[in-house]
Amino acid sequence: MQRKRVWQFMPMVAITAVVLILFSLISLFWDYRIALAEFIAALLLIVSLALRMGSIQKYIRSMLSKTIEGLDVADRQSLIDFPLSVLVIGKTGEIVWYNDRFRDSVIGGVDYFGADVKTIAKNLNLEAFTKPGTAADIITGNKRYTVYGSDSKRGFFVLYWIDNTELKNVVDEYRESRPVVAIVMIDNYDELMQNAREGEKGEIVNMIEKTLLSWVSTTTGFIRHSDRDKYIFLFEERHLKKLVEQRFDILDRVRQIVAGERMPATLSIGIGRGADSFAQGEESARQALDMALGRGGDQAAVKAPGGFDFYGGTSKAVEKRTKVKTRIIASALAELIDGSENVLIMGHKNPDLDVLGASVALYKAIISRDRPVKIVMSERGAPLLRPSLGQLVNNGYAQAFIEPDESLQLMIRKTLLIIVDTHRKGFIEYPDLYKAAKTVVVIDHHRKMVDFIDNAVIFYHEPYASSASEMVAELVQYIADSAITPLEAGAMLAGMTLDTRNFTVRTGVRTFEAAAYLRRKGADTARVKLLFSGSMESYKKRSRLVSLSETYKGCAISVYDGDSDDELKLIAPQAADDLLTITGVSASFVIYPAENGVAVSSRSMGAVNVQLVMEALGGGGHLTMAGVQLVGVSLATVKVKIKASIDKYFEENKLLI
């Protein structure tokens, strides 16, 4: 058969030879030299084609012999009569043999003997077929196949092609038509209504709804008003990919709607996909919406069985002016304190002044309600707090603190555990204590992460707040206002000063109200200022970090290649703050060695959301202040990762360099 196919080309060769000879004969009438040259050229071409045909025939004969050696008569006959399309391929990918069914149904009657199999199936991986039972999905033309293969161990693969185009199309349609549930919320609805004139309120809502309807019209789904500030949106899975590609541009479009006092409207969107039912999808959408709100709002969160994905979140969290929620939380917390037998207060690893300020204020409030309480904090793990701890110990707090490894002895059935300044399971000071606790309260202001504490009785989380100290300062006014002395007030003011960088970033009306309350309680601003003073050596080290920086896309990146020490944990954030005072720097990243790895402190003035940049590396924080700790990596590697994360952030948010 192969010989016949090769000689099918001979008529073409013969016609070509005849034409060339005719041309040479015709040329005799003009110039015999031209005719002779043409005749010689024709002879050379004919000889070359004849030799080429011989080599092709020899090559095909060798492939045939190779196939025949591997298959006996029974095998060959069974493959010819096999009800499926069969293809035999050599180890290097050349097509050796196929049956008539394969030729007719897969390759449309065109012969591909000797050709590379990639000409038929580009994504076919022959190495995979060395493992028994391996299958591959192949698309050829408008047909889809599942290909099973076996290694004959004789120098070739035998592949069996099953045409299941219709079945796979049905599966794709099933997946594409799966329902997706989204809950859309105007997350600053109350603030918009407060800032709008009476005649503007209805207009603002109508503009938002009109924008939402325009957005929904690009899908086959529908949206319905479910509450004064919420909408439910149902659509098919096929449309979600397009919405993701557009980075949920509805967030930007709604942000252009402005109420009185130039306050823009913002949306938070929670999306549940991959659910088995509408009820499960709605629950996933609610969880996603909680995550979006917990991260500051003005963003979309998509929850699938594999986890969360986030889009947007580039703007500052909207501050809630009303303190109704604070009063409710304070009342509930007071009931929990009164109903417990003892209370333990714990912060995050490497505690800072914010943890200390919030902890001592809660400690004093709980003591005033006649409940035993301890602050779980290791002095070994908080070297930067030693001056503050010394002041507290000298003023009646000698018995207030307990080492983490001793705290488990105090954990009983009715112990209340209050976790401050973190909501992440992996960041708490002593995880074993959290695991043993039956009743947990969380008070935190950082943007919500996916590994949040999910079993808290009270989860008081306000991402717009400047610090945990600000949140506690509001709570203690309703729990035990009279118990707060200048000592606790000063500790909370120090925590607020640290997290707001001397009240320059992440401050709102309630931040200054809390600061004013602490000042009335006797907080000494001069003493707080002294807590941030350092030695001449630390100042030189900080200046060196600033001088080592380089600029990348408007971001300053500094790498400290010296030895790690406790003082560096304080100096690095200060250097990051100093870098922001340089013209043209919108964000700063200070990379320095830490225990078992590398740490990064990042800062911005709001133009760049450093929380999103750090989150890509496994860290987190706020829009203007974030960080990450990486284990088992080098300083140079972390620098490359940060640049890649900056590139991704700029690309996704379409920012100009």
N, C-alpha and C positions, 0 to 999 in steps of 0.2 A: 504493500500500500504506500509506504514512504517513497519507494522508487518511482511509483506512478506519479506521486504528487510532485516530485522533483522535476520529472520530464514534462510536466504540464507547462513549465516555463519555456520549453524548447521552441514552440511556434513563435513566441515573441523574439527569441534570439534569431531565428531564421528570417523573420520579416526584417529585423534590423540589419542583418547581413545583406539581404537582397537590396534593400534601399541604398546602403552604402556603395554596393557594387554598381548599381544603376547610376548613381551620381558620378562615379569615376568614369563610366562609359560615356556619359553625356559630356564630361569635361574634356574628352578626347577631341571634340570639335573645336575647342578653344586653345587648349595647351596640353600637350601630352605629359609635360612635367607635373602639372597640377593633377592630371588624371592618375599618374603613377603614384604620387604622394597619397592621394585619396585611397587608392587601391591598397597600398601598404598599410595605411591606418586601419582600413576595414579588416585586413587579414589579422593585424595585431589585436584588434578588439574581439574578433571571432575566437582567436586562440585563447585570449584572456577569459572570455566568458565560458569557453569549454572547460578550461582548467578550474575555474571557480565552481562550475557545476559538479565537477568531479570531487572537489573538496567538500562541497555541501553534501553530496551523496555519501561520501566516506564518513562525515560527521554523523549523519542521521543513521547510517548503518551501525556505527559504534554505539549510539544510544539504544538502538533496537536490540543489539546483542546484549547490552547491559541489562535491559528490561527482561529479555528472554531468559537470561541467566538467573534472574531473581524470581521469576514466576514459572511454575510448571504449567503443563497443558491444562490441568483442572483449574488452576488459579486464573489463568488467562480467560478461560471460557466463563468462569463464574463472574469475573469483573465485567466482561462484555454483556452478559445477560443480567447483571445486577440492576434492580429496579431504581436505584438512585444514581445521580451523576457522580462519576468516579474520575479522579485526576491523579496521575502518577507524576511525581516531581523528584528530580535528582537532588542530591545533598546541597548543591550550589544554587538551587532554585530554578533550574531549567525544566521546561515542560517536556516530559518524556513520552507520556501516553495519556489518552483519555478515551472514554467510551462514547458511543454515538449519542447517548442521552445528554452527556455533558456538552458535546459539541452543539447539539440542537437547542438546548434550553438555556445554557449558561453563556456561551460565547457566540450564539446566533449563527452557527454554521460556518464561521470563519476559522481557519486553521491557525494554531499557535504553536506547532511543534518546534521545539528548540528555543522558543522565546522564554524570557524571564517571567516567572509567575507574577511579578509585581505589575506587569502590563495588564493583568486581569484583576488582581486584588492588591492594591497598594499597601494595605495595613495587615497583610498576612505575615505572621511571625512563625517561621518554620521551626525555630528552636523550641517553641512551646509544645510541639507535637512529639517531642521526645518523651513527654510524660503521658502515661496511659490515661485515657478518658478526657483529654483536653479538647475543648471546643472553642471556636472563634466565630465572631459575628462579622460577616463580610457583606459589603454592598457593591454590586456590579450593575451598572446601568440603573434601571428603576426596580431592580429586584434585590431582595435581602435573603441571605442564606446563613444557616448555622453549619459550620464546617467541622467535621470530626476527622481526626487524622491518626495514623499509626506509623511508627517507624519500623520498617521491615527489617532493619539491621543488615540489609543487603545492598545498601547504597542509595535508597530512595524512600520517599514518603508516599503513602497511599491516602488520599483525601476523599471523604465522602461528603457531598454537598446536598443539604436539605433545603429546599425552597419553602420558607415560611414567611414570605412577604406579607401575606394577608394577616397572619397571626401577630406579627410584630407591629404592623400598622394599628391593629386593634389595641395592643398593649400601649403603644404611644398615645393613642387617642384617649385611652383610659387615664393615663398619667396626666396628660395635658388638661383633661377636663375635671380633675379633682378639685373640689371646692376649697377656696381659701377665704378665711374670715379675717377681716380687719376692723379694728375699732379706732376711729379718728376722733381726737379730742382737741378742742381749743384750750390749750393748757394755761392761757392767761385770760380766760373769759371774764372773771370777776374784775381784774385790773382794767380790761378794755372798757367794761361797762361803767366803771368808776371814773374813767378818764374821758368818756364821751359825753357829749351833750345829749339831752333827752331825745332830740330829733335825730341824732346820729346813731343811736343804739341799734334800731332796726335796720338801718342802712348798712352798718358794719356786718351784722349777721348775714344779711342778704348778699353782700359782696363775697363773704367767705363761702356761702353755700353755692353761689354762682361759679366761683372758682373751682370748688370741689366737683360740681356737676360737669364742668368742662373737662376736668381731669379724668373722671369716671367714664365719660363718653368715649374715650379711646379704647375701652374694654367692652366686653359683653356683659359686665356685671351691673349691679345697681347699688345705690346708697340710700339709706333711710335715716331720718333724724330720730334718735332714740332717747335723747335727754337734752337739756338746754344747751350743754356744751359738748355733746357726744353724738357721733354718727356711726352706724354700722355699715360696712361695705363688704359685699359678697361678690366674688369674681372667681374665674377659673385659673388654674395653675399656669396655663399658657401665657397669661398676661403678666405674671410676676417678673419674669425675666426682663421684659421691656421696662417695667417700672424700676427695677434694680439698675439696668443700664442707664436710665435717666437720672439715677441717684435721687429718686423721689423728689423731682424738681417742684412738686406741689408745695414743699416746705418753703422754697424761695418765692414762689408766686404768692402764697398767702402772707409772707412776711412783708410784702409790699403794700398790704392793706394797713393803713395807719389810723389810729383813733386820736382823740384829743391829746394834747401834750406830746404829740409825735411818738406815741407808743405803738409799735408794730404788732400785728397779730402773729401768733406762733401756733403751730400744730405739733402734737405728738401722735404718732401712729404705732399701734401694736398689731402685728400680723401673725396669725397662726396658720401654719401650713403642714401638710403631711399627716393630718389627723385622720382617725378612723371614722369620726362622726362630726356633725355640726356642733354638738355640745362640747366635744373635746377640742375642736378648732376654736370655739369661742373662749374656752378656758385658756388655751395657749395664747390667744390674742390679748386677753386680759393680763396675763403674765408678761407678755412682751410690752404692753403699754406701761405696766408698772416699772419695767426696766428702763423704758424711754424716759419716763418722768423722773425716775431715780437718778438718771444721768444728766438731768438738767433740762429736759424737754427740748422742743424744737428739733426733733429727730424721729426717725423710724426705726423700730426694732422688729426683726423677723425671727420668730421662734419656730424651729423645726426639730424633729427628733434628735438631730445631731448637735443642737445648741442654738445660740443666738448670733445674729448678724446685725450690725448697726450701720445706719446711714444718716448723714447730717450731723447735728450736734456741734456745729461750729460757733454758735452764738452763746452769750452769757445766759445763765439760768435766770428766770424771771423771779424777782423777789415777791413773796406774798406779804402784803401789808397787814392783813388781819392776823391777830394772835389767838383766834378761836381754837385752832388745832393745838397750840401750845398749852392752853388752859385744860383742854381735854386730856392731853398726854400727861400733864402734871397731876391731874386728879387720879388718873389710872395708875401712875407710878407711885403716888402716895399710898393708894390702897394696897399695891403689891408690897411696898416696904412695910406697912403696918401688919400685913398678913404673913410676913416671913419671920423666921427665927433668927437669921443673921444674913448679912449682905456682904458680898465681895465685889470690888470694883477693879476692872482690868482694862488696859489699853492695848496698843499694838507693840510689836517688836521695836526695839530701839526707841523707847518713848521720848517725846519731846515736851516742850513747855505747854503745848495745848492739852496733851494727855494729863499732865500734872495739874494744870489749872482746873480742868473739868472734874478730875478725880477728887481733889481736896474740897471743892465746893459741894459735891455730892456727899462726900464723907461728913462734912459739917452738918448738912441738912439732915442726913440719916441719924446722926448722933442726937440731934435735937428732937428726934421722934422716938428716942429710947430704944434703938435697935443696935445690936453689936455690928460693927462694920470694919473691914480691913481693905487696904489698897494693895493689890497684888502688883508689885514692882520690884525688879531686881536692881540693886544699886550697881552691881557689876555690869549690867546691860544698859545702864543709863549714866555713863560718865559725864555727859554734857549737862546733866541736871544736878550735879553735886552741889554747886553754890545754892541753888534754889532749895534743894532737899535739906541742906544745912540750915537755912533760915527757918524752914518749917519745923525741923527737929528741935531747934532752939526755942521754938514758940509753941510747944505742946503737942507736936506730932510724932514724938519719939516712938509711940506704940501704934501708930496708924498704918505703918507699912509692914508687909510680910513678903518673904521670898516666895517665888512661884512654886518651888518644889515642896514648900511647907503648907501651901494653901489647900491642897487636897484633903488635909486632915480636918479642915473646917467645913468641907462640903457635906451637907446632910440633905435630907429629903426636902426640907422647906428653906433651903438656901436660895437667895436671889442673887444672880450674877448679872452685873451691869457692865456692858462692854462699851467703852467710849473711844471716839476718834477712829474707828475702823468698823467695817461691816463684812470684811472678808475672813473666811475661816482660816486661810493660810497665813494671815498677818497678825493674828492675836498673840499676845505675850506668851500664854501658856495653853496650848491647844488641849492638853489632857484635862484641864480644869473645865473648859467649855464642854467637852464631851461628857463629863460627869454631871453637869448641871441639868436640873429638871426645868428650872424657870430662868429664862434669859431675857434681858432687855438690851437693845442696841440703840446708842445715840451717836449719830455720825453725820458728817456733812460732805464726804467725798462722793464723787459721781459713782453711781451704782455699777458694780461688776457682776459677772455671771456667777462667781463663786461666793455669793453673799450668804450670810447666816439666815437660813430659811425656817428656823424653828423658834424664832423669837416671839415672846408673848406681846411685847411692844417693840416695834421696829420704827423708831423715830428718826427719820432720814430726811434731811432738808439740804439738797445740793446747792441752793442759793446762799446758805449761811456761810459766814466767813470762817467759822471754826467751831469745834465742839464746845469750846469755852463760851462762845456766844449763845449757843443753844442751851447750855446748862444755866447760864446767867438768866435766861428768860424763865427756865423751869423753876429755879429755886425761889423766884419771886412769888410763886403760887404754892410752893411746898413748905419752905421755912425761911421766909424773908428775913426775919429778925435774927437768925442764927449767923448770917454772913458778917464777918468782921473784915477790917482792912487787909488782913493777911490773906484770906481767901479771895477777896476782891482783886488784890494785886496779882495773885497767881493766875486768875482768869484773864486779867488785862494783859499779862505777859503772853499767854497763849494766843489771844486775839492779835496782839502786836506781831507775833511771829508769823502767823498764817496770813496776815494782811500786808506784810512788809511795811510796817509802820503806817497802816491805814491808807495805803496807796492803791491796792488792788483788791478785788472781790469784796468791796464794801457796799452796803446798802443803807437805807434809812434805819433798819432794825439793828444794824451793826453799831451805828453811832448811838442809838438809843440804849443798847446794852452797855456800851462804853460809858455813857453818861450815868447809867445806874451804878456801875462799878465805881465810878469817880465819887458819886454821892455816898457810897459805902466806905470810902476812905482809901481807895487804891492810889498809891503813890507813883506817879508817872516817872519821877526821877529815879526811884529805886528800880522800876521796871527797866528803864534805860540802861542801868548798870549791869543788868543780867545779860545784856548783849555785848558788853565790852569784852575785848580780848587782849592778848599780849602783843608786844611788838613782833615777836616771831610769827605769830599767827597772821598778823597783818601782812608781813612780807610774803608769807606763803600764799595768801589770798591774792596779793598783787601779782605773784608769779603765775597763778592760774589764769588771771586775766590776760597777762602778756603772752601766754602760750596759745591763746585762742586763734582760730582761723574762721573766716566767714564763708558760709556755704548757703546760697540761695536766701540771703538775708538772715541767716541763723548763725550765731557764734557757737563754735564747738571747741572746747578746750579739753586736753588730755593731760592728766597729771601722772607722770611716770615714776614718781617717788614711792617711798614705802607707805603702807597703810597705817593709820593710827586713829585713835578716837577723836582727836581734834579735827581731823580731816572731814568727818561727818558734818561738822558745823561750818567749816570754812568753805566747803564746796557749794552749798546753797547760797552762801553770802557772795561768793564769786559769781555765781549765776545771776544773782540780782545786780551786781556791779556791771556785768556785761550788757545789761539792758539799758544802761545809761549812755551807751555808745550810739552815735547817730547811725541809722541804717540797720540796726540790729532789732529784729522783731521777736526773736526767741533765742534762748541760750541753753546750751547743753554742756554740763561739766562731767567728764568721765574720770573716775578715780578708782584705785584699787580698794577692794573691801574684803571682808573675810570670805575665803573660798571662792572669790570671783571678782566681779567688777560692779560698781554702782554708778548710777547716773542721776544727777539732779538737773531738772529742766525748769525753765521759767519763761514767761512771756507777759506782754502787756495786754493781751487779748486778741491781737491780730492773727496769731497762730494758736490753735488749740493743742497745747503740748500734751494734754491727756490722751488724745487720739494717737499722737506720735509715739508716746510711751506704751500705750496699750498694745500696739502692734508688736512690741518686744516683750509683752507679758507683764507690764507694769500698769500704772494707773495714777489717779490723782484728780486734779482740777484742770479747767481750761487754761489757767495761768500758772499752775504749779503742779508738777508731777514728777515721777521718778520710777526707777526700776532697779532691781538687783538681779544680776545674771551669774550663774555658777559655772565654773569650768570653762571660761572663755578668756581671751586676751583683750587687752585694751584696744589694740588695732582692729580686732574683729568687731568689737562693740561699736567702734567709730564707723566702720563700714555699714553695720546694721542700722545705725541712726541715720546715716545719709540715705540709705535705701528707704527707710520709713518716712523721711522728709519728702523724698521724691514721690512716694505713693500718696502722701497727704496732699501735696500740691496738685498732683494730677487728678485725684478724686474730687477735690474741691475747686478745681479750675482756677487756681490762684496764679497770679502773675509774679514772676521772680523780680 
